[in-house]
Amino acid sequence: MKRAEQEIAELEAQLEELDKEMTRPEIAANVGELMDIHKTAEAVRKKLETVYEDWERYSQELEELEE
């Protein structure tokens, strides 16, 4: 579970950085580079969603074990 929490934090930080990159004027003016960053951000979002689901599953399993 700790590993999932660490991965969530890393992915959220990466996503935040990518979002900041996309707002930079020199990136926004370069459609090709903007699209590349957008694709990367979408991949990170999908990975983050998967890790959130894993974390929820681990959390539920832990609660069941504690009962």
C-alpha positions in Angstrom: 0.0 0.0 0.0 2.9 2.3 0.8 4.3 1.7 -2.7 0.9 2.7 -4.2 0.8 5.8 -2.2 4.3 6.7 -3.3 3.5 6.0 -6.9 0.4 8.2 -6.6 2.4 11.1 -5.3 5.0 10.7 -8.0 2.4 10.5 -10.8 0.5 13.5 -9.4 3.7 15.5 -9.4 4.5 14.4 -12.9 1.0 15.4 -14.1 1.3 18.8 -12.4 4.6 19.4 -14.2 3.2 18.4 -17.5 0.2 20.7 -17.0 2.5 23.5 -16.3 4.6 22.7 -19.4 1.5 23.0 -21.6 0.7 26.5 -20.3 4.2 27.8 -21.3 3.8 30.2 -24.3 6.6 28.6 -26.2 5.0 25.2 -25.8 1.5 26.4 -26.6 2.8 28.0 -29.8 4.3 24.6 -31.0 1.4 22.4 -31.8 3.6 19.3 -32.3 5.3 19.6 -28.9 2.0 20.5 -27.2 0.4 17.4 -28.6 3.3 15.2 -27.4 3.1 16.6 -23.9 -0.7 16.2 -24.0 -0.3 12.5 -25.0 2.2 12.0 -22.2 -0.2 13.7 -19.7 -3.1 11.4 -20.8 -0.9 8.3 -20.3 0.0 9.5 -16.8 -3.7 10.2 -16.0 -4.5 6.6 -17.1 -1.7 5.2 -15.0 -2.8 7.3 -12.0 -6.4 6.0 -12.4 -5.1 2.4 -12.3 -2.9 3.1 -9.2 -5.8 4.8 -7.5 -7.9 1.6 -8.1 -5.1 -0.6 -6.8 -4.8 1.6 -3.7 -8.6 1.4 -3.1 -8.5 -2.4 -3.4 -5.5 -2.7 -1.0 -7.3 -0.4 1.4 -10.4 -2.5 1.3 -8.4 -5.7 1.7 -6.6 -4.3 4.7 -9.9 -3.2 6.3 -11.3 -6.7 5.9 -8.2 -8.2 7.5 -8.5 -5.9 10.4 -12.1 -6.9 11.1 
